[in-house]
């Protein structure tokens, strides 16, 4: 898995489509023809990946939205972001 650094600036890959459909968030990667359904935290993270915020700024955005310990959020989102990078759903 690819390691995420605090200063990494992340954005959704151009070949990835992300939409909220009713009460779910769905990600589709054009090249892989796969769909991924995200929970609310994952969807909020992906929505914040605008190509301008660093990973640390993304964590700060999520902290204001969810009641979760900072270190737990940072660890979980680091693992999640690493997986998304590996799957080419997001990019640096």
Secondary structure, 3 states (H helix, E strand, C coil): CCCCCCCCEEEECCCEEEEEECCEEEEEECCCCEEEEECHHHHHHHHHCEEEEEHHHHHHHHHHHCCCCHHHHHHHHHHHHHHHHHCCCEEC
